[in-house]
Amino acid sequence: MKKSYEVLNIRCEGCANSIKKALSPHFDFVEVDLTKEPRIVTVDIQSDEKEERFKEILRSLGYPLYEDKLSSTQKMGLKTKSFISCAVGKFTLDKGE
């Protein structure tokens, strides 16, 4: 079943590229909508375990869900991670990977 989530810290195609590359091995369908704010990530999720894995992967890249309850320190740390993920995404986007 396709589910959509509001996700923080996504700014550009580089961010979207990093997210797609990280999620694609685990999910058959991954889409990042850059036209809305907060950004929307849609994936095909078949179980609660897969949904938890989805959230873990996003957080590891610095992209928490909009609904996540985070402290200021956690938000700052995730924003920093997202800058790195974005830069990697831009680099691999430019290289055509």
C-alpha positions as CSV (number, residue, x, y, z in Angstrom):
1,M,0.0,0.0,0.0
2,K,1.4,3.4,-0.9
3,K,1.7,5.8,2.0
4,S,2.7,9.4,2.0
5,Y,4.6,11.2,4.8
6,E,5.5,14.8,5.5
7,V,9.3,15.0,5.9
8,L,11.5,17.8,7.2
9,N,14.9,19.1,6.0
10,I,14.3,18.2,2.3
11,R,15.3,21.2,0.2
12,C,16.3,20.2,-3.3
13,E,16.9,17.5,-5.9
14,G,20.1,16.5,-4.1
15,C,18.1,15.7,-1.0
16,A,15.5,13.8,-3.0
17,N,18.3,11.8,-4.8
18,S,19.9,10.7,-1.5
19,I,16.5,9.7,-0.1
20,K,15.6,7.7,-3.3
21,K,19.0,5.9,-3.4
22,A,18.7,4.9,0.3
23,L,15.1,3.8,0.2
24,S,15.1,2.1,-3.3
25,P,16.8,-1.2,-2.2
26,H,14.0,-1.6,0.5
27,F,10.9,-0.3,-1.2
28,D,9.5,-1.0,-4.7
29,F,8.1,2.5,-5.1
30,V,9.7,5.8,-3.8
31,E,8.7,9.3,-4.8
32,V,9.8,12.6,-3.3
33,D,7.5,15.6,-4.0
34,L,9.4,18.8,-4.0
35,T,6.4,21.0,-4.8
36,K,4.9,21.0,-1.4
37,E,6.0,22.2,2.0
38,P,6.7,20.2,4.1
39,R,8.0,17.9,1.4
40,I,6.1,14.6,0.8
41,V,7.8,11.2,0.5
42,T,5.6,8.4,-0.8
43,V,6.6,4.7,-0.5
44,D,5.0,1.4,-1.0
45,I,4.8,-0.1,2.5
46,Q,3.5,-3.6,3.3
47,S,4.0,-3.9,7.0
48,D,4.6,-2.1,10.3
49,E,8.2,-3.4,10.3
50,K,8.8,-1.9,6.8
51,E,7.3,1.4,8.0
52,E,9.8,1.5,11.0
53,R,12.6,0.7,8.6
54,F,11.5,3.6,6.4
55,K,11.6,6.0,9.3
56,E,15.0,4.7,10.5
57,I,16.5,5.2,7.0
58,L,15.1,8.8,6.8
59,R,16.4,9.7,10.2
60,S,19.8,8.2,9.5
61,L,20.0,10.6,6.5
62,G,18.8,13.6,8.6
63,Y,15.3,13.7,7.4
64,P,12.8,13.2,10.2
65,L,9.1,13.0,9.8
66,Y,7.2,16.2,10.4
67,E,5.2,14.5,13.2
68,D,8.3,13.3,15.1
69,K,8.7,14.8,18.6
70,L,12.3,16.1,18.7
71,S,14.3,18.2,21.0
72,S,16.2,21.3,19.7
73,T,19.4,19.4,19.9
74,Q,18.0,16.5,17.9
75,K,16.6,18.9,15.3
76,M,20.0,20.6,15.0
77,G,21.8,17.2,14.6
78,L,19.4,16.0,12.0
79,K,19.6,19.2,10.1
80,T,23.4,18.9,10.0
81,K,23.1,15.3,8.8
82,S,20.7,16.4,6.1
83,F,23.2,18.9,4.7
84,I,25.7,16.1,4.3
85,S,23.1,13.8,2.7
86,C,22.1,16.7,0.3
87,A,25.7,17.3,-0.7
88,V,26.2,13.6,-1.5
89,G,22.9,13.5,-3.4
90,K,24.0,16.6,-5.5
91,F,27.4,15.0,-6.2
92,T,25.9,11.7,-7.4
93,L,23.2,13.5,-9.3
94,D,25.8,15.5,-11.2
95,K,27.7,12.3,-11.9
96,G,24.7,10.6,-13.3
97,E,24.8,7.8,-10.7
